Amino acid sequence: MQSLNEALKRNEEKILALWTERTLDTYESSSFFKKSQDRFANPVGMNIREGLTELFRLLVEGAGAEQFAGPLDQIIRIRAVQNFTPSQAVAPLLDMKSVVRQIFSADKDCRALLPELIPFDAEVDRAVLQAFDIYMECRERLHKARIRELKSGSYILTDSACASALIRENLRELSPQGGCTADKA
């Protein structure tokens, strides 16, 4: 009979394919992220794939939580700057447990290993908690950066079309006809 780690390694390709698909399904442009393999055209999809792959391998190897930081950061940093709530950001990591169970349930040689997944599940849970910390740290940095932008006034440059568009808009607001001679030139 094979060990849990052997079964995980033997089914790595199936597990990663399904886990990656489910994770990318959480994005609005999921079909693009799934299809495009170009790192420059699809940095989100490629970073998610690489991060999930590395995290899976570390979980199988029984690596310590400190080693999870790199791949978790690669996955969560992207999700932290998008419109995901904290629970939505980390939920795909929890999905690893159901993916493994689904793959193992479909394989008669692996079914007997299902009760042995409890320690593996605990490691996944530890990774999820670490991912939540990373998410919150990223969000805190974003908010601090936004506050600095507001205090410095640089948000005017970053949140608007361009400086000349702002000037034209201000001139239109000042002119009773909705424009000025310089604006019409």
N, C-alpha and C positions, 0 to 999 in steps of 0.2 A: 504494500500500500504506500502511496506517495505521501509526502509531508505537505503541510499547508503551503510552505514557501515554494516547494516544487510545483504545486498546482497553480499558485499565483503566477509564477514565472512562465509556466507552460501556457497559461491563458492570458498572458500580458497583452498581446496584440488585440484580442477580443475585448478585454476589459477596458483598455485605453481607448479603443475606437468608440465603444458605447459611452464611456464616461465623457470623452471629449465632445461627442455629438450632443449629449444631454446638456453639457455646460454651454456649448455654443448656441444651443436652442434658446438660451435665456436672453440672447441679444436680439434686437430688432432686425439687424442685417445678418441673421444667422446663416442664410444660404450662401452669402458671399464669404463669410468667415470659414465655412466648411469647405468650400470649393477651392478658393485661392490658396496656393502653397507658396506664393511669392512673399518673402519676408518684408519687402519694402511696400508692396501694394496692400498687404494684409498683416500689419504688425500685431494687431489684437489677436487674430486667429493663431498666428505662429507662436506668440508668447504664451497664450493659453495652452496650446498643445505641448510646448516645451516644458512649461511649469508643471502641468499635470503628469507628464511622463517622468520627470525627475522626482516629483513627490511620490508617485507610485513606487518607483524603484527604491527610494529611501524607506518607505513603509515596509516593503517586502524585505529589505536588508535588516530591518530592525534598528535603523539609525536613531540617534537621539534627537530630541525636539529642536535643539539648537541648529541641527543640519536642515531642518524644514524651512528655516527662515528665508533662504534664497528663492526656492521655487514658490513658496507662499507669497513672497513679496512680488514676484513676477506676475502672479495671477491676480492678487488682491489690489495692487496699486492701480491696475487698469480699471477694475470694478469700482474703486473708491472715487474716481473722478467722473464716473458716469452716474446715471440716475437710479442707482441701486440703493435700496435701504440696507442697513447692516445685515439683516437676515437674508435678503436676496443675494447679497455679495458673497456670503459664505455658504449658502445652501448647496451649490454644486459640489463642494468638498464633502458634505455629508452624503451626497448621492453615491459616492464611491462604495459605501456599504451595500446599498441595494443593487448596484451594478455587479459587484462580486457575487452576491447571492443569486442574482438572475443567471449569471454565467455558470456558476457552480451547480445550480438546480437543473440546468439543461444538460449537464455532463454527468453521465452515470458514474464515472470514476471519481468525481469530485463531490457528489452528494453527501457521502459519509463525512466529509470535512466541514460541513456547514456548522455543526456545534463547536468546532475549534476556532471559529472566527471571532469569538469574544475578545481575546487580546488584540487582534487586528483592529476590531471596531474601536477599542479603547484608544489605540494609537491614532486612528482617524479622528476621533473626538478631540484628542489633544492638539492635533494639527488644526482643527477647526477653531478651537479656542485661541490658538496662536494667530490664526488668520484674522480673527475678530480684533485682536489687539493691533495688528498691522493696519487693518481697515480704519480703526479709530485714530491711530497715529497719523495716517495719511489725511483723513478728514480734518484733523486738528491743524495740520500744516496748511491745508487748503484755506481754511478759515482765517488763519493768521496772515497768510499772504493776501487774502481779500481785504482784511482790515488794513494792512499796510498800503494796499492800493487806494483804498478809500481815504485814508489819512493823507497820503501824498498827492492825491488827485490824479494819479496815473490811470485810474479806471476810465477816465474820459478818453484816453488813447486806446485802451484795450477793449472797452465795451461799446465803442461806436464805430461807424464805418471808417471815417478818417477825419483828421483835423479840418481839412477844407470843407468837408460835408457839414461839420458842425458850424463852421463860420457861415456857410450858405443858409443853413437852417435858422441860425440866430438872426441873420439879416432879413429873412422872410418874415419872421415873427415881429420884427421891428417895423417893417414896411406895411402900411395899411392895405396896399394892393396885393400883398403876398409875394412881393419880389422887389428888387431894386434894379437900377440900370446896370450896375456892375454884374449882377447875377444873370441878366439876360444876354450879356455879350458872349 
